[in-house]
Amino acid sequence: MAPQNFKVIIVGSGPIGIVTAHALSKSNIDYVVFEKGAEVAPTNGSGHMIFPNTLRFLDQIGILPQVASAGKEVYTKSNFLKDGTTHGEIDLGQLCLDNHGYKPIYFQRSHLIQALYDALPVEDKSKIKTSTKVTNIEVTETGVRVTLADGKVEEGSIIIGCDGIYSQTRQTALDLANAAGKGKKLDGLPYKSVIRSYVFRRDWPTPDKDRCLMWETRSGGLAAQGFAQKESLIVALFEHLDVPKEGYSRFSEEEKEAFKKRFVDIHLNESLTVGDVMENDKINWDFFADQEEGKSDIVQYGGRIVLAGDSVHKITPISGLGLNMGVQQSIALVNRLNGVLSTNQSPSSATLEEAFKLFEKDCAKTLAKTLELNTILGDGVTWANWPAWFIDRVAAPWIGLKFIVTKFYSKDILRHGFVLNSLPKDGLKQGQVAWVS
Ligand SMILES: Cc1cc2nc3c(=O)[nH]c(=O)nc-3n(C[C@H](O)[C@H](O)[C@H](O)COP(=O)(O)OP(=O)(O)OC[C@H]3O[C@@H](n4cnc5c(N)ncnc54)[C@H](O)[C@@H]3O)c2cc1C
C-alpha cells in the first residue's frame, strides 16, 4: 500500500533526479521534482555511456527498449597512440553482453534525459516542475520545507538532493551539520580537480549509424576520446593537472584556444587527427572546464536531507561511471525508503537517519572502487607519471584488455548493480559474471 502522508522533494531533474523519480513512482511513494532550468533536457551537453548495471534497472522497471532507442549500442573501443598507431582494441559491447547480458549504450545527454522523462507514467510528468529553483531548505521536526524562487513554500517528508556538483542541498546539509556540531567542518567544495578538459560535439556522418564507435588516444600528459554515434561526433580532450586543484576555475577564450591547439596533431584514430574534426564553425556545443573528482563528507542530515549523484560524488568522465554510480545510489536509497515505509508510514527522523546510514553503507564499496578505477584510468590514459605509463603502455597490453575490463569494471563494480527489491527480478538478463543483488 502506498504511504499516505510521505512525500519526497527531489531537487534537480538531471539524469539522477529523473531516475529517482522512476524508482519512487514504481514504489508508490509520492514525490515532486523541482528543476531550476527551463527544460527537463536542454540540448546542450555531451554524451554518456550507460553500463549494464543501469540498463538492468531500466529493464526491471520496463522502460529499457524505449530509453535504449534514444542511444546507440557501443561496440569496439579502439586505443591509439598519438601518431595513430593502434594500441589495442576490445569489443566492449560483446564483452559486456557476455559478462552481464546487456551491451552498453551511448547517448547524447539531452536524448538520454528526454527519453527517461518520456518514459515516466503520464500522471507523473506534472510532478516535474521546471523553471522552479529551490532557494532555501529548512528541516522541521517532522519533515522539510523548501522555498522556491517565486517565494512559494513547499513541504515534504524528506529532500533528495540531485542538484549536481554545486549542490545547494549539500551545502544546506553541511551548514546544518556544522551548526549542530555534527560532521566535519568543511569550507567550499569537497571535490578537487585532477583533469582539465575540452569537450565538443559536432555533426558527423557516422559510417555505422546503428552503433557507437569509441576511440581513445594516449600521449604524455594528454589524452583524447572520441564517440562517433548516430550523426554526431563527441570528442573529449583531457590534460592531467600536475597538482590537484581546489575550487571552481574560470577560463578566458584565449586559454581555451591555447588548450585546444595543443591537441591538433594528436590522432583520434588511425586516420583522423583532433585538428581534422575540431573545426570551430562545425561545433554545435562545447565546454572547457576542470573536472573534479572525490566524494562529499556528508551524505545526509538528520534523516531529512539526503544526497545522490554528482551532489555527493564526482567522477571525471574518463571512466564513464559518474552517472552510472548516481543511478546505483538512487536505487539503493529508494530500497531503504521502501524498507522503512513498508512497516511505518510516518517514520521519525531517527528512523530515517538509520535508513540513510545503511544506504550510505550499501553504496560505499562500489563508490570507493569506482573512484579508485577512475583515478587509475585518468593517470593511465594521460600517462600522468612513469608507473601510469608503464601500466598503460606495457602491462595492460600484456595482461589483455578483456581481463582488465572484466576484473575492474565487471567484477569490482558493475555486478554489484542494484535493482528495486520491491519488484520481481525474473527475466532480467544474466551473463557469465553473476549479479550480486
Ligand atoms: C563531458 C562529460 C562526460 C560524461 N560522461 C559520462 C559517461 O559516459 N557515463 C557516466 O556514467 N557519467 C558521465 N559523466 C558524468 C555525468 O554527467 C554526471 O555524473 C551526471 O550528469 C550527474 O547527474 P546528476 O543528476 O547528479 O547532476 P546534474 O546532471 O548536474 O543535474 C543537476 C540538476 O539539478 C538542477 N539544479 C541545481 N540546483 C538546483 C536548484 N537549486 N533548484 C532546482 N534545480 C537545481 C540543475 O539545473 C540540473 O538539471 C560525464 C560528465 C561529463 C562532464
The ligand as an ORCA input file, in Angstrom:
! r2SCAN-3c Opt
* xyz 0 1
  C      31.937     15.549    -20.529
  C      31.283     14.592    -19.579
  C      31.027     13.274    -19.979
  C      30.483     12.359    -19.091
  N      30.273     11.087    -19.499
  C      29.743     10.168    -18.650
  C      29.531      8.841    -19.065
  O      29.850      8.441    -20.202
  N      28.968      7.963    -18.179
  C      28.643      8.352    -16.891
  O      28.162      7.493    -16.117
  N      28.831      9.624    -16.475
  C      29.373     10.540    -17.315
  N      29.551     11.828    -16.903
  C      29.102     12.215    -15.556
  C      27.620     12.632    -15.591
  O      27.444     13.720    -16.470
  C      27.165     13.055    -14.206
  O      27.532     12.081    -13.264
  C      25.644     13.234    -14.199
  O      25.230     14.244    -15.083
  C      25.174     13.578    -12.791
  O      23.796     13.726    -12.812
  P      23.037     14.496    -11.644
  O      21.596     14.366    -11.988
  O      23.541     14.045    -10.336
  O      23.528     16.008    -11.743
  P      23.373     17.049    -12.943
  O      23.409     16.363    -14.245
  O      24.375     18.107    -12.682
  O      21.915     17.657    -12.736
  C      21.621     18.505    -11.649
  C      20.314     19.222    -11.947
  O      19.935     19.965    -10.792
  C      19.453     21.239    -11.201
  N      19.585     22.156    -10.060
  C      20.740     22.559     -9.468
  N      20.468     23.379     -8.435
  C      19.119     23.498     -8.366
  C      18.228     24.227     -7.506
  N      18.696     24.981     -6.512
  N      16.907     24.106     -7.711
  C      16.417     23.331     -8.716
  N      17.219     22.639     -9.565
  C      18.548     22.721     -9.386
  C      20.333     21.581    -12.396
  O      19.737     22.567    -13.231
  C      20.440     20.227    -13.090
  O      19.411     20.000    -14.015
  C      30.134     12.771    -17.772
  C      30.369     14.068    -17.361
  C      30.937     14.978    -18.256
  C      31.197     16.378    -17.776
*
